[in-house]
Amino acid sequence: MTRNEENDAPVPLRVLRAVAAVAEAGGVTHAASVLHQSASSVTRAIQEAEARFGIRLFDRGARGMAATAAGEVLALRVARATALLRAAADGLRLRGAPASVMALPRLVGDTSLAALALRAEHATEGAAAEALGISQSALHQALRRLEHLAKLPLFERTRVGTRLNESGRWLLLHARRAVAEIRIGHEELARWRGLGGRRVSIGSLPMAGDVLVPRAAALAIGAESDLSLTIKGGTYEALTEMLRAADIDFMVGPLRGPALAADFVEEVLFVDRFVAVVRAGHPLLARRRRPSLRQMAAYPWVGPLPGTPAQRVFDRLFTQAGIPMPGVSMQAHSTAVVRSVLLSGDHVALVSPLQVRAEVEAGLLVHAMGPLAGTERGIGITQRRDALASSACMVVMGALRRAAAEAVGLLSDK
């Protein structure tokens, strides 16, 4: 649901659809035909949109109506949202819905989309209604209207309650992306008027969360103070699920390369190589020479999580050296946990030098070996293939590129 920045009043999808239709058609008459509305209702919708957003969206002339630059920005985002809802309707048809489901993108309302999202997040309709700020009866009616448009049941009863079925999850995925497009359109217009509030949500994998993302956040906010950043950590699997649902705009960290899912694209920011790290005073450091990999294999290790690029690098390192795999007494996703374990015992860990830079400079941890050949991995940005980055995302991604260049400089100094 979009909201006016000044008075927090909702801007209905009905109004936004009129903006996109007029921008595409170049006039009210053709747009009204596409929307199955009267020309007067479309005209009123355009007037309402311009009043709510506080900016002229169209230039009027003898040949019709041409979108202003601001109008084009908004119309593009609304068109993308409509395309996502159309894709949802296409998918529902494949799941058995009749052809009339194709009216869903033209008729669905803000409340129904918000009700679907919140019902998916809460165990009961009552909790979802409270989160949306409406009565339980109103939320129930909004969901029933949505099922009527979807032409299929969207929920199923289980022993633990009611939940979305497969059709409901399909619609929810596209609805969330559509709502995100509308939100971005609203934020871009607010920026046009000199108002703040542009939001970016970043998914940060552990390595990126230690140095790269915090530095980029500082650079981005320093450059454009109206930005509001949210940084969400998690496993790769959890973050990709958020990315598909538009709960985050992009994610930063180790890249998957050839194993990348088809609906994502990656940008390499720099190439990282692992180092083997131990605490200062570790028995391995008592020797005059640096310890060998075979000597380190005799000690307990903190290993990466299964199925991760780091795990594959870890396995390959010992396999190619012809050394039996060391004992891994702990597998950890959190950099903070790895640091703590290293500092409190005789464990060895394979990490990025950026993850432990502060502890190494403080003399708490030591690079026992590395950077190690054959442990290269790309660090970068992962986005949805169909994403169109907002101006705010472009600022943050530019800051990430600068932060990555700084990180490469730090690695080169070692």
N, C-alpha and C positions, 0 to 999 in steps of 0.2 A: 504494500500500500504506500503510495506517495503522499508527502505532506508538504504544505507550503512552509517555507522557512520562517516566515514572519509570524503567521497566526496559527500554525499547526493544523490548518484545516485540510481535510483530505481532498485530493484531486482525483476524481473518479476515473477508472479505466475507460468509461464511456466517453469522457471528455478527451482523454489522451488518444483514443482510437480515432476520434474526429480529426485531431491535429495531424496524425500520420496519414489519414486518408486524403485530406485536403492537400497536404504537401505532395503526395504522390500524384493526385489527379490534377492539381493546378487550379482547382476551383471547387465550389461548394456543390454544384449540381451533380457532377460525376461522382464525387465523394459520397453524397447522400444515396445515390443508387447502389454503390458498393456496400455501404453500411446498412442498407434497407431502412433508411430513415428519411424523414422529410428534410428539405433544404433548410427550412427555418430552424429545425432542431440542431442541425449541424452548425449553422451560423451562430446559434446561441452557445453551443459547446465551444466554439473557437473564442468567442468573446469571454466566456467563463475562464478558459485556459489562460488567456492573456491577462485577465484580471487577477487570477490566482497567482500566476508566476510573476506578475508585475513587470512584464517585458513584452514588446511587440514580437509576435511570432510570424506574421505574414505582412507583406506589402500588397496593398490592393491596387489594382489597375484595370484599365479597360479590357485587357486580355485575360483577366482572372486574378488569382492570388498566388504569389510566389513566396515561399518560405524565406524568412530572414536567416542569417547565419545561426542565430539562436534556435529558430524554428527547425532548421535542418538537423541540428544536434539532437533536439528532443524527438523529432520524427524518426530519426535513425534508430534511437534506442527503443521507441515504441514499436517500430516495425520489427526489430529483432525479437522483442518480447512476443509479438503476435506470431512470428515465425516459429518460436519455441512452442507456443500453445498449439499451433497448427501441427507441429511434429508430434505433440502429445496426442492430438486427436487422430492423426494417422495411425499411431501405435495402438490406440484403443480400437480402431476399426480392425486392425489385424488380430485383436483379441476378441473379436466377435461383436463389436458395437455396430449398429446400422449406420448408413451414410449420413443420417441427420446429426451424428456426433460432430461433423465438420462445422456446425454452427457454434461450437463451444468457444473458439477464439474470439468470436464476434459478440458473444453474449455473456461470458463469465464476468463476474464482478469481483471487486477488491475483497469484500468480506468473505466470499467463498474461498478464495485462494489463501487468505490469511487463516481462515478456519481450518483448512486442510493442513497447512504447515504446523499450526499449533496443536491440532489433534494428534499429529504424528509424534510430537514432542512430549505430550502429556498422557498419563495413564487413563484419565477419565475426561469426559466431555466437560464436566464441571470445572476441572483445573484448566482446561484449554480455554473455556469461556472467560474465566477470571483473568487469564493472561491477556486475552484479546480485549477485555473491558466490556463485554456484552453478557447478556443473560445466557444461561445454558439452553433455554428454548430457542433463542435467536441463533446460537451457534449450531444447534441441531438442524434448524431450518436451512441455514446456509449450506451445510453439508448435504442435505437432501436435495437442494437446488443444484448443487454441483454434480451429484449422482444422476440427476435428471438430465443434465447437459451431457454427461459422460456416457449415458445410455448403458452403463454397466454398474454393478455393485463395486464399491471401492473399499469396503471393509469386510472383515470376516470375524466371526466369534471364535474364541479359543478358550481353553480352560482357565486362562489367567485374565481374560477380558477381551475387548474388541481392539483389533489392530487393522492397519491397512493391508489389503491383499495385494497381489502382484500388479493388478491394474491401477490400484491406488498409489502404489510406490512409483510406478511409471509416470503417472500424472504429477505426483509430488515433485519428482526430480525436475521435470520441465517447468512446473509452476515456480519453483524456487529460482531457477535461472531467469525466468521471465520477470519475476519481481525484482531480481538484482539488476536487470537491464533498466527497468523503470526507475529504480533508485538512482542509478548512475545518471540517467537523463536529468533527473531532478537536481542532482548535485552539480552537474555541469551548468545548468541554468542559474543556480545560485551563485556559482563562481562568476558567471557572466555579469551578474549584478553586483559583484564585489562582496558577496556574503561568503562566510566560511562553511565548514562542515563537511568537506570532502573526506570520505572514509576509504581506507585500504585495510584489508584483512590478509595477513601473511601467514602461511604455514611454514614453520621453521623446523627442520630436522636438527638433531643435536649438534652436529659439527657447525652448521651455519648459525645456530643460536648463540654460540660462544663468542664469536667475533664479528662475523660478516653482517648479520641482520642488525644487531645493536648499532654498529657503526653506520650502516646505511640509514637506519631510522634517524639517527642524529643528524646526518647530512641532509636528509629529505626535509625534516622539520625545520632545520636551520635555513633551508632555501625557501620553503613555503610554509609559513606558520599556520595556515588554515587547515593543514592536514591532520587527520585523526587516525592513528595507526593502532591496529589490534594484531598482536603476534600470538599465534596458537602453535603450541608444540604437540608432538605426537609421533607415532610410528609412520613409516611411509604409507602403509595400508590405510591407516586412519586418516591421514592428510589427503590422500588421493580421493577417498570417499567424500571428504569435505569439499575438495576441489570440484568434483563432478556435480555436487549439489549447490555450488556457488556460495558455500559458507566461508570459503576463502577465495581470494582473487588469484593467487598463485602461490607456489611453494618454493622454498630455497633449501639447497643441500646437495648431497651426493646424487648424481644422475644415474639413470638406469641404462642409457645407451640402447643397444639392440633389443634389450628386454622391455623397452618402454611400451606401454599400452597404446593402441592405435589412435585413441581419442586425445592424446596429449602430445605436446611438442616441448622440446628442451632447448635451452640456450646455455652453452658452456661459458662460465665466467673465468675459471682458471682450472689448472690441473694440479691436484694435490697428491703428495706421496706420504705414505705412513712412516712413522718412526716407532721403534720399540722403546718403551719408557719404563723406568723403575724409580723408586725413591732414592734420594741422596743417602749414602751409607749402606746401600744394598750390598749383600755379599758378592754379587757379580762384579761390582766396581772395585773390589779389593785387588784384583789383578792389574798388572801394569798395562796390559793390552786390553783393548775393547773386547768384551765377551763375544763369542761366536753364537750363531743361531742355535747350534746344537747344545751349547752350554746353557743358554736361556731356556731351552726346552725342558731342562731338568727342574725348573721352578713352576709353581702354579701360575696360570694365566687368567686374566679377565678377558673373556672372548666376546665378539660381537653377537648380535641376535641372529638366529637362523634365518636363512633366506635373504639376507641383506647383501649388498655389494661388498661391504666390509668382511662379511663371513666368507665370501668367495675368495677375496684377496688373502685372507688369513689361511684358508685351506691350501690355496695355490702356493703360498710362500714356502710352506713346509714340504708339500708334495714335490715341488720342483727341486728343492734342495736335497731330497731323498732322506729326510729326517722324519721319524715317527711323530705324529701329532702330539703336542704337549697336553698335559692335564689341564683342562679348563674347569676350574672350580666354580666359576660364576660367569654368566652372560648378562651384560648390562646394556641398556639403551641410553641411560642418562650419563652425560659427561661428568656431572657432579659425583655420581656414585663411583664411577671409574677412578676419578681423582682420589676420593676418600679411601677406597680400597688400596690403591697404590701407596698412599701415604701412611697407611696403618699396618703394612706387612711387607712380605717379600714377593708379592705378585708382580707379573710383567703384563703389559698391555700394548696393543698395537693401535696407535691413535694418530690423528693429524697433528703436526707440530703446532698448528694454530690453537688447538683445543687446550694445550698445556703450556702455552707460551708464558703466561704470567708466573706459573709455578716454577718453570725452568729458570726464568730470569731471577726469581726470588731464591733460587738454590734449593728448592724443595724437591723437585723432580729432575731427572737426568735422562738425556737421550742415550740409551745404552747402545743403540744401533740405528743407523739410517741418516737421511731418508733412504728407503730401501727400493732398489730397482725392481720393477715388476709389480709394484703396488700402486701404480698410478690410477687415479679415478677423477672423473670430471665433477666439478662443483658448479652448480648453476641454478637456473630458474626453470621451473616446470609450469606450463599453463595448459588450459584446455585448448585443443586445436581450433575450436570455433570461437574462441574468446576475442573480443575487441577491447583492448585495454583502455580504461578511462584515463583522463589527463592526470589524475592523482596516481594511478598505477604507473604511468609513464615516468612521473617524477621519482617514485620510489625505485623503480627498476634502473633508472639512470644513476641513482645514488648507490644501488647495489653494484653497478659496474665500476663506479669510482672506489667503493670499499674493496672490491675484489682486486683492483689494481694496487691498492695499498697493501693488501694481504700478500700479493705476489712479491712486492718489495720487501716485506718482512721476511718472507721465506728465502729470498735471495740473499738477505744479509746474514743468514745462518751458515 
